[in-house]
Amino acid sequence: MRIGGSENAMEGWIDVGPADLMEGELRGLEVGERLVLLARHLGRITAMDDSCNHAGCLLSGGWMQDKKGAVVCPCHEYAFELGSGRNVTFPRLCDDQPVFEVRVERGRVMIRLPE
């Protein structure tokens, strides 16, 4: 889903859509030139780069690993902790995933991307 989004340029927050993710859902979005993965785990919505830094596969095509609170890449099964982006599978072989700040305002998901 491509998001033009309304943006509060003063604060850098981007509205990426409704906060209607189901528990365990992974949702891939295009936000400008960036691919973003939204996920809901234990009621909390998180955001990270959707393009796995190991081989470029889309994490949104993967699955949730509830026990570790991580998303698993469908290509090589690297797992990244939601919220922190920490590689919880093979830390020496692949970097952590970039994560983005998230807040929910009036039922909408807002994220802040790096400059």
C-alpha positions in Angstrom: 0.0 0.0 0.0 1.4 3.4 -1.0 1.0 6.2 1.5 1.2 9.8 0.5 0.0 10.6 4.0 -0.5 13.9 5.6 2.6 15.1 7.3 3.3 17.4 10.2 6.6 18.8 8.8 7.3 20.7 12.0 7.6 17.5 14.0 8.5 15.1 11.2 5.5 12.7 12.0 3.8 11.0 9.0 0.3 9.7 9.1 0.5 6.2 7.5 -3.1 5.1 8.1 -5.6 3.7 10.6 -4.4 1.9 13.7 -6.6 -1.1 12.7 -3.9 -3.8 12.6 -5.0 -7.1 14.1 -2.8 -8.8 16.7 0.0 -10.6 14.9 -0.6 -8.7 11.6 2.3 -7.6 9.4 1.5 -4.8 7.0 3.9 -3.5 4.4 3.6 0.1 3.2 5.4 2.4 0.8 6.0 5.8 2.6 7.5 8.1 0.0 10.6 6.2 -1.2 10.8 4.0 1.9 9.3 0.5 2.5 8.0 0.3 6.0 6.7 -2.7 8.0 4.0 -2.1 10.6 3.3 -4.9 13.1 1.1 -5.4 16.1 2.4 -7.6 18.9 0.9 -7.8 22.4 -1.3 -4.8 21.5 1.7 -2.5 20.5 2.2 -1.2 17.0 5.8 -1.1 15.8 7.5 0.1 12.6 10.8 -1.0 10.9 12.3 -1.0 7.5 10.5 -3.6 5.5 13.5 -4.5 3.3 15.6 -7.1 5.1 19.2 -5.8 5.3 20.5 -9.3 4.8 19.2 -9.9 1.2 16.5 -7.2 0.6 13.5 -9.5 1.0 10.3 -8.0 2.3 9.7 -8.8 5.9 6.0 -8.1 5.4 6.0 -11.4 3.5 7.3 -13.3 6.5 5.6 -14.3 9.8 5.5 -13.3 13.4 7.5 -15.3 16.0 5.4 -14.7 19.1 7.8 -16.2 21.6 10.7 -13.8 20.7 8.4 -10.9 19.6 10.1 -10.9 16.3 9.3 -10.9 12.6 10.9 -13.7 10.5 12.2 -12.9 7.0 10.7 -15.3 4.4 13.9 -15.7 2.5 16.5 -16.9 5.0 14.5 -17.0 8.2 16.4 -14.2 10.0 14.4 -12.9 12.9 14.3 -9.3 14.0 12.9 -8.1 17.3 9.9 -5.8 16.9 10.4 -2.4 18.5 14.2 -2.7 18.6 15.0 -4.3 15.2 17.7 -6.4 16.9 18.7 -9.5 14.9 17.9 -12.4 17.2 19.0 -15.2 14.8 22.5 -14.7 13.6 23.8 -11.4 14.9 27.3 -11.8 13.4 25.9 -12.5 9.9 23.5 -9.6 9.5 23.0 -6.2 11.0 20.0 -5.1 13.0 17.0 -3.7 11.1 16.3 0.1 11.3 13.2 0.9 13.4 11.1 4.0 13.4 9.3 5.9 16.2 5.6 5.2 16.3 2.7 6.9 18.0 -1.1 6.4 17.7 -3.2 9.6 17.6 -7.0 9.6 17.2 -6.9 6.1 15.8 -4.2 6.8 13.3 -0.6 5.4 13.1 2.0 8.1 13.0 5.7 7.3 12.3 8.8 9.4 12.2 11.4 8.5 9.6 15.1 9.5 9.8 16.2 12.5 7.8 
